[in-house]
Amino acid sequence: QVQFVESGGGLVQPGGSLRLSCAASGSIFNIYAMGWYRQAPGKQQQWVARITSGGNTNYADSVKGRFTISRDNSKNTTYLQMNTLKPEDTAVYYCNSIPMTHWGQGTQVTVSS
């Protein structure tokens, strides 16, 4: 039912910042929790952050204190503000509802000097 389109990725130097967006189609966005996930070649997909419909948040230990998940229900959009980026943050980033539906194309984040 719901489709997601991720955007905002790119190349950034270590210590830099990037803001990802996840635009959701459909009319049921507001009732779901949302999550951000990432995957690099040869690595398992990793859960990054979660935000409930009410705005409660949770983060993986690897990004806690550096990343902030937020949502704008009026725009059916979820965001991931990424600060103090590290090379190990390099991955394709995906968003999805919780419970999950089909995946979008993701957006590439590359952290390199």
Backbone as CSV, one residue per row, in Angstrom:
resi,resn,N_x,N_y,N_z,CA_x,CA_y,CA_z,C_x,C_y,C_z
1,GLN,0.821,-1.202,0.000,0.000,0.000,0.000,0.861,1.260,0.000
2,VAL,1.786,1.332,0.935,2.631,2.512,1.091,3.958,2.283,0.377
3,GLN,4.403,3.292,-0.338,5.704,3.279,-0.988,6.572,4.379,-0.398
4,PHE,7.871,4.117,-0.365,8.811,5.059,0.223,9.873,5.446,-0.790
5,VAL,10.216,6.726,-0.790,11.256,7.249,-1.656,12.273,7.971,-0.793
6,GLU,13.484,7.423,-0.746,14.559,8.008,0.041,15.361,8.983,-0.804
7,SER,15.842,10.035,-0.182,16.660,11.018,-0.878,17.571,11.717,0.120
8,GLY,18.519,12.474,-0.396,19.386,13.282,0.436,20.782,12.741,0.647
9,GLY,21.054,11.550,0.137,22.378,10.989,0.286,23.391,11.703,-0.580
10,GLY,24.650,11.353,-0.376,25.717,11.952,-1.142,27.059,11.672,-0.516
11,LEU,28.057,12.391,-0.986,29.426,12.263,-0.493,29.698,13.354,0.525
12,VAL,30.208,12.965,1.673,30.517,13.913,2.729,31.818,13.491,3.405
13,GLN,32.559,14.459,3.895,33.803,14.164,4.596,33.537,13.730,6.034
14,PRO,34.446,12.958,6.611,34.282,12.597,8.025,34.075,13.831,8.886
15,GLY,33.151,13.716,9.821,32.799,14.834,10.671,31.705,15.711,10.111
16,GLY,31.344,15.493,8.869,30.317,16.283,8.232,28.916,15.821,8.579
17,SER,27.943,16.470,7.963,26.542,16.203,8.238,25.768,15.999,6.948
18,LEU,24.672,15.283,7.074,23.797,15.018,5.952,22.394,14.806,6.507
19,ARG,21.401,15.207,5.748,20.016,15.013,6.153,19.289,14.198,5.101
20,LEU,18.809,13.038,5.497,18.068,12.163,4.605,16.576,12.382,4.769
21,SER,15.853,12.200,3.675,14.404,12.314,3.694,13.784,11.030,3.180
22,CYS,12.630,10.701,3.702,11.871,9.532,3.286,10.441,9.971,3.067
23,ALA,10.059,10.072,1.810,8.711,10.486,1.454,7.831,9.255,1.288
24,ALA,6.715,9.240,1.965,5.797,8.111,1.932,4.556,8.456,1.135
25,SER,4.143,7.527,0.300,2.883,7.670,-0.411,1.762,7.084,0.433
26,GLY,0.543,7.227,-0.047,-0.582,6.673,0.664,-1.113,7.598,1.733
27,SER,-2.106,7.107,2.440,-2.804,7.920,3.426,-2.771,7.344,4.833
28,ILE,-1.936,6.337,5.069,-1.885,5.679,6.369,-0.560,5.895,7.086
29,PHE,0.253,6.814,6.587,1.575,7.047,7.143,1.539,7.329,8.639
30,ASN,0.603,8.126,9.071,0.610,8.625,10.435,0.390,7.570,11.512
31,ILE,-0.144,6.410,11.158,-0.433,5.395,12.166,0.741,4.456,12.412
32,TYR,1.778,4.540,11.592,2.909,3.628,11.687,4.108,4.268,12.369
33,ALA,4.831,3.442,13.107,6.200,3.802,13.437,7.042,3.706,12.165
34,MET,8.136,4.445,12.123,9.030,4.439,10.971,10.448,4.133,11.417
35,GLY,11.173,3.476,10.538,12.553,3.146,10.837,13.481,3.475,9.695
36,TRP,14.731,3.740,10.029,15.815,3.860,9.064,16.741,2.661,9.219
37,TYR,17.207,2.157,8.078,18.086,1.003,8.015,19.216,1.312,7.048
38,ARG,20.308,0.600,7.170,21.402,0.798,6.226,22.074,-0.530,5.919
39,GLN,22.673,-0.587,4.733,23.366,-1.784,4.314,24.525,-1.423,3.397
40,ALA,25.683,-1.954,3.703,26.858,-1.815,2.866,27.148,-3.155,2.206
41,PRO,27.810,-3.148,1.039,28.137,-4.405,0.367,28.907,-5.349,1.278
42,GLY,28.474,-6.601,1.300,29.133,-7.597,2.123,28.774,-7.551,3.589
43,LYS,27.863,-6.686,3.966,27.465,-6.556,5.355,25.971,-6.802,5.505
44,GLN,25.584,-7.178,6.697,24.170,-7.361,6.987,23.472,-6.012,7.090
45,GLN,22.192,-6.015,6.775,21.401,-4.822,6.970,21.357,-4.497,8.459
46,GLN,21.498,-3.225,8.774,21.545,-2.769,10.147,20.409,-1.796,10.415
47,TRP,19.700,-2.025,11.482,18.712,-1.060,11.931,19.433,0.151,12.519
48,VAL,18.948,1.333,12.200,19.606,2.569,12.599,18.796,3.349,13.622
49,ALA,17.523,3.576,13.331,16.713,4.426,14.191,15.237,4.130,13.984
50,ARG,14.457,4.487,14.961,13.021,4.258,14.935,12.317,5.459,15.533
51,ILE,11.152,5.782,14.992,10.308,6.811,15.572,8.871,6.336,15.513
52,THR,8.165,6.439,16.618,6.781,6.018,16.672,5.879,7.092,16.091
53,SER,4.618,6.738,15.920,3.655,7.712,15.417,3.521,8.901,16.355
54,GLY,3.801,8.685,17.637,3.741,9.745,18.619,5.028,10.508,18.818
55,GLY,6.089,10.104,18.110,7.335,10.841,18.168,8.393,10.294,19.105
56,ASN,8.138,9.159,19.736,9.173,8.539,20.556,10.250,7.936,19.671
57,THR,11.495,8.057,20.082,12.618,7.635,19.244,13.496,6.612,19.932
58,ASN,14.211,5.852,19.109,15.161,4.867,19.571,16.258,4.747,18.528
59,TYR,17.498,4.492,18.975,18.649,4.485,18.081,19.553,3.298,18.338
60,ALA,20.193,2.855,17.271,21.264,1.887,17.422,22.423,2.535,18.170
61,ASP,23.137,1.731,18.943,24.254,2.265,19.719,25.300,2.939,18.832
62,SER,25.469,2.441,17.624,26.490,2.963,16.736,26.221,4.386,16.272
63,VAL,24.973,4.839,16.353,24.636,6.177,15.879,24.076,7.069,16.974
64,LYS,23.865,6.528,18.143,23.280,7.292,19.235,24.137,8.509,19.556
65,GLY,23.492,9.650,19.671,24.193,10.890,19.939,24.650,11.621,18.703
66,ARG,24.622,10.965,17.550,25.037,11.580,16.295,23.888,11.743,15.314
67,PHE,22.967,10.795,15.305,21.841,10.818,14.371,20.563,11.185,15.102
68,THR,19.663,11.856,14.395,18.358,12.203,14.939,17.279,11.874,13.922
69,ILE,16.335,11.044,14.315,15.201,10.733,13.460,14.036,11.634,13.838
70,SER,13.314,12.087,12.839,12.155,12.927,13.076,11.130,12.661,11.982
71,ARG,9.954,13.207,12.156,8.922,13.029,11.138,8.035,14.253,11.068
72,ASP,7.526,14.505,9.886,6.567,15.566,9.647,5.337,14.900,9.064
73,ASN,4.366,14.639,9.903,3.196,13.890,9.460,2.375,14.659,8.425
74,SER,2.419,15.979,8.478,1.690,16.769,7.494,2.258,16.599,6.097
75,LYS,3.531,16.215,6.004,4.193,15.996,4.719,4.432,14.525,4.420
76,ASN,3.969,13.644,5.289,4.195,12.204,5.133,5.672,11.901,4.910
77,THR,6.520,12.538,5.682,7.958,12.442,5.476,8.671,12.167,6.793
78,THR,9.634,11.269,6.730,10.507,10.953,7.846,11.917,11.402,7.498
79,TYR,12.633,11.925,8.469,13.971,12.455,8.244,14.995,11.741,9.111
80,LEU,16.225,11.772,8.656,17.345,11.309,9.455,18.453,12.341,9.344
81,GLN,18.643,13.097,10.405,19.739,14.051,10.473,20.970,13.319,10.971
82,MET,22.019,13.336,10.188,23.237,12.608,10.498,24.366,13.602,10.696
83,ASN,24.897,13.647,11.899,26.001,14.533,12.235,27.229,13.720,12.612
84,THR,28.364,14.382,12.605,29.633,13.756,12.973,29.794,12.422,12.255
85,LEU,29.606,12.456,10.959,29.636,11.235,10.169,31.020,10.605,10.159
86,LYS,31.025,9.291,10.146,32.237,8.492,10.140,32.273,7.631,8.886
87,PRO,33.468,7.223,8.452,33.537,6.341,7.276,32.691,5.079,7.422
88,GLU,32.580,4.549,8.619,31.782,3.355,8.826,30.282,3.587,8.679
89,ASP,29.863,4.841,8.544,28.470,5.143,8.240,28.147,4.967,6.763
90,THR,29.163,4.751,5.941,28.956,4.573,4.512,28.066,3.367,4.247
91,ALA,26.976,3.586,3.529,26.015,2.529,3.250,24.898,3.099,2.392
92,VAL,24.052,2.213,1.902,22.788,2.629,1.322,21.771,2.672,2.451
93,TYR,21.102,3.784,2.580,20.141,3.986,3.651,18.723,3.832,3.132
94,TYR,17.928,3.083,3.869,16.547,2.805,3.515,15.635,3.197,4.669
95,CYS,14.425,3.560,4.338,13.406,3.737,5.354,12.293,2.737,5.122
96,ASN,11.525,2.483,6.159,10.381,1.602,6.035,9.480,1.807,7.237
97,SER,8.229,1.444,7.055,7.297,1.457,8.157,7.554,0.273,9.071
98,ILE,7.008,0.331,10.252,7.057,-0.771,11.206,5.622,-1.060,11.615
99,PRO,5.050,-2.164,11.177,5.618,-3.282,10.416,5.990,-2.891,8.987
100,MET,6.918,-3.650,8.423,7.495,-3.303,7.140,6.594,-3.615,5.968
101,THR,6.733,-2.818,4.945,6.178,-3.105,3.636,7.349,-3.168,2.660
102,HIS,7.076,-3.047,1.359,8.166,-3.184,0.388,9.157,-2.023,0.497
103,TRP,10.388,-2.329,0.120,11.482,-1.367,0.242,11.560,-0.423,-0.936
104,GLY,12.023,0.789,-0.668,12.348,1.726,-1.731,13.732,1.452,-2.280
105,GLN,14.241,2.386,-3.078,15.541,2.195,-3.719,16.714,2.544,-2.814
106,GLY,16.452,3.235,-1.736,17.497,3.666,-0.840,18.239,4.876,-1.375
107,THR,19.090,5.441,-0.530,19.930,6.556,-0.938,21.342,6.317,-0.413
108,GLN,22.319,6.513,-1.286,23.709,6.203,-0.963,24.328,7.312,-0.132
109,VAL,24.937,6.924,0.969,25.715,7.836,1.798,27.155,7.350,1.795
110,THR,28.055,8.209,1.382,29.470,7.880,1.358,30.222,8.895,2.195
111,VAL,30.934,8.411,3.192,31.717,9.264,4.083,33.184,8.959,3.828
112,SER,33.873,9.910,3.241,35.252,9.681,2.834,35.988,11.002,2.719
113,SER,37.297,10.950,2.973,38.152,12.115,2.789,38.568,12.282,1.343
